[in-house]
Amino acid sequence: MKKSIKEKLFVFLGIALGYILWNYLPLANWLGNEVLLLGIKAGYYALLAAAVIFLKHKFEIEIERPHKELKYVFLIPLVVCCLTNLVSALIFKYAPGEEAGEYGILALDLFVDLLGSIIEDLCFVDILISLLLDVLKSKYKKSLAMILSGLIFTAVHAYSFLYLSGAEQYALAGFQLVSVFLATLACGYLAIYYDSAIIPVGFHFLFNALNHVVFFHFFEFNILEAGWPYILYVAMIALLTFAYFNALWHMSESQGLRERKEIE
């Protein structure tokens, strides 16, 4: 086994085990306080995020990304899996917005999601795909690496089945696992074909943010009756969505320009 593969495997397993440990411990039952739980989770995730960034740079773990022109129109379907909770609410007739509650908790939850997006994408997408590309020998290894990383990350999310009961809850959890797989595929695609690891992290955070409460409250009350913090939140997510796709568009154009210059 080459040294670089050993290093990548060491980093992946270390961060992955730390992430899995948090999600499988029944801390919510032990603590019973949502704000305290989110505060501890934020601290723990901050340490994991710092560790994965440090180790990734220390061992110089990077995916060899091609200068390939990608048409903007092909990027639009990537946002579809971000609407998972809207679709599942329509299918399963439930209103998950009841948990949104205080806007302070929502803000803290989004901060935790940002840290989680960094950990999950750098570990289960960037580092794992880099490792798989070193190991796989098939001419379709990029596609296989994307699929395998998606399956592994989806399997890690099996903790969503731990405290469920009833066929409808299992069906909903299964539906959401499919969305996790599709989102991970999208992140893998972005990780392989775009110059920066920040792009899939940004997509992952957008996926989490849109799946929080943006669409949920439309099932509960008229948006015009909502408080200004909720309207501000929706506006912020809309701005982030626009900025994200604008960045993808310009990166796609710049990649095409570099490719054309190389040909010339």
C-alpha positions as CSV (number, residue, x, y, z in Angstrom):
1,M,0.0,0.0,0.0
2,K,1.4,3.4,-1.0
3,K,2.2,5.9,1.7
4,S,-0.3,8.4,0.3
5,I,-3.1,5.8,0.4
6,K,-2.2,5.0,4.0
7,E,-2.3,8.6,5.0
8,K,-5.6,9.2,3.3
9,L,-7.1,6.1,4.9
10,F,-5.8,7.2,8.3
11,V,-7.4,10.7,8.0
12,F,-10.7,9.3,6.6
13,L,-11.1,6.7,9.4
14,G,-10.1,9.1,12.2
15,I,-12.6,11.8,11.2
16,A,-15.3,9.4,10.1
17,L,-15.2,7.5,13.5
18,G,-15.3,10.8,15.3
19,Y,-18.4,11.9,13.3
20,I,-20.1,8.5,13.7
21,L,-19.5,8.5,17.5
22,W,-21.4,11.7,17.9
23,N,-24.4,10.7,15.8
24,Y,-24.8,7.3,17.4
25,L,-24.6,8.3,21.0
26,P,-28.0,9.1,22.5
27,L,-26.9,12.5,23.8
28,A,-30.3,14.1,23.2
29,N,-31.8,11.7,25.8
30,W,-29.0,12.3,28.3
31,L,-29.0,16.1,28.1
32,G,-32.6,16.9,27.4
33,N,-31.8,20.5,26.6
34,E,-31.8,21.5,22.9
35,V,-29.7,24.6,23.3
36,L,-27.1,22.8,25.5
37,L,-27.0,19.9,23.0
38,L,-26.5,22.2,20.0
39,G,-23.8,24.2,21.9
40,I,-21.8,21.0,22.7
41,K,-22.3,19.7,19.2
42,A,-21.0,23.1,17.8
43,G,-17.9,22.8,19.9
44,Y,-17.3,19.2,19.0
45,Y,-17.9,19.8,15.3
46,A,-15.6,22.8,15.4
47,L,-12.8,20.6,16.6
48,L,-13.5,17.9,14.0
49,A,-13.7,20.6,11.2
50,A,-10.4,22.1,12.3
51,A,-8.8,18.6,12.5
52,V,-10.0,17.5,9.0
53,I,-8.8,20.8,7.4
54,F,-5.4,20.6,9.2
55,L,-4.9,16.9,8.2
56,K,-6.0,17.5,4.7
57,H,-3.4,20.2,4.2
58,K,-0.7,18.5,6.2
59,F,-0.9,15.3,4.0
60,E,-1.7,17.4,0.9
61,I,-4.8,15.3,0.1
62,E,-6.3,16.7,-3.2
63,I,-8.4,15.3,-6.0
64,E,-6.7,15.8,-9.4
65,R,-9.2,18.0,-11.0
66,P,-9.3,18.5,-14.8
67,H,-9.7,21.8,-16.5
68,K,-13.0,20.8,-18.2
69,E,-15.7,23.0,-19.5
70,L,-19.1,22.3,-17.8
71,K,-22.2,23.9,-19.2
72,Y,-24.3,25.9,-16.7
73,V,-27.5,24.1,-17.7
74,F,-26.2,20.8,-16.4
75,L,-25.7,22.3,-12.9
76,I,-29.3,23.2,-12.4
77,P,-30.6,19.6,-11.6
78,L,-28.1,19.6,-8.7
79,V,-30.4,21.8,-6.6
80,V,-33.4,19.4,-7.0
81,C,-32.3,17.1,-4.1
82,C,-32.1,20.2,-1.9
83,L,-35.9,20.3,-2.0
84,T,-36.2,16.9,-0.3
85,N,-38.3,18.1,2.7
86,L,-40.7,20.0,0.5
87,V,-41.3,16.9,-1.6
88,S,-41.5,14.6,1.4
89,A,-44.0,16.9,3.1
90,L,-46.2,16.7,0.1
91,I,-45.9,12.9,-0.1
92,F,-46.2,12.1,3.6
93,K,-48.6,15.0,4.5
94,Y,-46.6,16.2,7.5
95,A,-45.5,19.6,8.6
96,P,-41.9,19.4,10.0
97,G,-41.8,23.1,10.6
98,E,-43.1,22.6,14.2
99,E,-39.5,22.0,15.4
100,A,-38.2,25.4,14.0
101,G,-39.3,27.2,17.1
102,E,-37.0,30.0,18.3
103,Y,-34.9,31.8,15.7
104,G,-31.9,31.7,18.0
105,I,-32.0,27.9,18.0
106,L,-32.4,28.0,14.2
107,A,-29.3,30.2,13.8
108,L,-27.3,27.9,16.1
109,D,-28.5,24.9,14.2
110,L,-27.4,26.5,10.9
111,F,-24.0,27.2,12.3
112,V,-23.7,23.5,13.3
113,D,-24.8,22.6,9.8
114,L,-22.1,24.8,8.3
115,L,-19.5,22.9,10.5
116,G,-21.1,19.6,9.6
117,S,-21.0,20.4,5.9
118,I,-17.2,21.1,6.2
119,I,-16.6,17.8,8.1
120,E,-18.9,15.7,5.9
121,D,-17.7,17.0,2.6
122,L,-14.0,17.0,3.3
123,C,-14.1,13.6,4.9
124,F,-16.8,11.6,3.1
125,V,-16.5,13.3,-0.3
126,D,-13.1,15.0,-0.9
127,I,-10.8,12.7,1.1
128,L,-12.8,9.5,0.5
129,I,-13.1,10.1,-3.3
130,S,-9.4,10.9,-3.5
131,L,-8.7,7.6,-1.7
132,L,-11.0,5.6,-4.0
133,L,-9.5,7.1,-7.1
134,D,-6.1,5.8,-5.9
135,V,-7.5,2.4,-5.3
136,L,-9.9,1.8,-8.1
137,K,-8.5,0.6,-11.5
138,S,-11.6,0.8,-13.7
139,K,-11.8,3.3,-16.5
140,Y,-15.1,4.3,-14.9
141,K,-13.4,4.9,-11.6
142,K,-14.7,8.5,-11.2
143,S,-18.3,7.4,-11.5
144,L,-17.6,4.4,-9.2
145,A,-15.9,6.7,-6.6
146,M,-18.9,9.0,-6.6
147,I,-21.3,6.1,-6.2
148,L,-19.3,4.4,-3.4
149,S,-18.8,7.6,-1.4
150,G,-22.5,8.2,-1.7
151,L,-23.3,4.7,-0.5
152,I,-20.9,4.9,2.4
153,F,-22.1,8.3,3.6
154,T,-25.8,7.1,3.3
155,A,-24.9,4.0,5.3
156,V,-23.5,6.3,8.0
157,H,-26.8,8.0,8.2
158,A,-28.6,4.8,9.1
159,Y,-28.8,6.2,12.7
160,S,-32.0,7.9,11.5
161,F,-33.7,4.5,11.9
162,L,-32.7,4.0,15.5
163,Y,-35.7,5.6,17.3
164,L,-38.5,5.0,14.7
165,S,-41.7,3.1,14.9
166,G,-44.4,2.5,12.3
167,A,-44.3,2.0,8.5
168,E,-44.8,5.6,7.7
169,Q,-41.8,6.8,9.7
170,Y,-39.6,4.1,8.2
171,A,-40.8,5.1,4.7
172,L,-40.0,8.8,5.4
173,A,-36.5,7.9,6.8
174,G,-35.9,5.8,3.7
175,F,-37.0,8.6,1.4
176,Q,-34.6,11.0,3.2
177,L,-31.7,8.5,2.9
178,V,-32.3,8.5,-0.8
179,S,-32.0,12.3,-0.8
180,V,-28.7,12.0,1.2
181,F,-27.4,9.6,-1.5
182,L,-28.4,12.0,-4.3
183,A,-26.9,15.0,-2.5
184,T,-23.6,13.1,-1.9
185,L,-23.5,12.2,-5.6
186,A,-23.9,15.9,-6.5
187,C,-21.1,16.8,-4.0
188,G,-18.9,14.1,-5.5
189,Y,-19.5,15.4,-9.0
190,L,-18.6,19.0,-7.9
191,A,-15.6,17.7,-6.0
192,I,-14.2,15.9,-9.1
193,Y,-14.9,18.5,-11.7
194,Y,-14.4,21.9,-9.9
195,D,-11.2,23.5,-8.8
196,S,-12.1,24.2,-5.2
197,A,-13.3,21.9,-2.4
198,I,-15.3,24.9,-1.1
199,I,-17.8,24.4,-4.0
200,P,-19.2,21.0,-2.7
201,V,-19.1,22.3,0.9
202,G,-21.2,25.2,-0.2
203,F,-23.7,23.0,-2.0
204,H,-23.9,20.7,1.1
205,F,-24.7,23.7,3.3
206,L,-27.2,24.9,0.8
207,F,-28.8,21.5,0.9
208,N,-29.0,21.5,4.7
209,A,-30.3,25.1,4.9
210,L,-33.0,24.7,2.3
211,N,-34.1,21.5,4.1
212,H,-34.6,23.3,7.4
213,V,-37.6,25.6,7.4
214,V,-37.7,27.7,4.2
215,F,-40.5,25.7,2.7
216,F,-42.0,24.2,5.9
217,H,-43.7,27.3,7.2
218,F,-45.7,27.6,4.0
219,F,-47.7,24.6,5.3
220,E,-48.5,26.4,8.6
221,F,-49.1,30.1,8.0
222,N,-49.0,32.9,5.4
223,I,-45.5,34.2,5.0
224,L,-46.9,37.7,5.2
225,E,-47.9,36.9,8.8
226,A,-44.4,35.7,9.8
227,G,-42.0,37.7,11.9
228,W,-39.2,39.7,10.3
229,P,-36.5,37.2,11.4
230,Y,-38.1,34.4,9.3
231,I,-38.5,36.7,6.3
232,L,-34.9,37.8,6.7
233,Y,-33.9,34.1,6.9
234,V,-35.7,33.3,3.6
235,A,-34.1,36.3,1.9
236,M,-30.7,35.2,3.1
237,I,-31.1,31.7,1.8
238,A,-32.4,33.0,-1.5
239,L,-29.3,35.3,-1.8
240,L,-27.0,32.4,-0.9
241,T,-28.7,30.2,-3.6
242,F,-28.3,32.9,-6.2
243,A,-24.6,33.5,-5.2
244,Y,-23.8,29.8,-5.2
245,F,-25.2,29.2,-8.7
246,N,-23.6,32.4,-10.0
247,A,-20.3,31.2,-8.7
248,L,-20.7,27.8,-10.4
249,W,-21.6,29.6,-13.7
250,H,-18.5,31.8,-13.6
251,M,-16.2,28.8,-12.6
252,S,-17.6,26.8,-15.5
253,E,-16.8,29.7,-17.9
254,S,-13.3,30.1,-16.5
255,Q,-12.6,26.4,-16.8
256,G,-13.7,26.5,-20.4
257,L,-11.5,29.5,-21.0
258,R,-8.4,27.7,-19.5
259,E,-9.2,24.6,-21.6
260,R,-9.4,26.7,-24.8
261,K,-6.1,28.4,-24.0
262,E,-4.4,25.1,-23.4
263,I,-5.6,23.8,-26.8
264,E,-4.3,27.0,-28.5
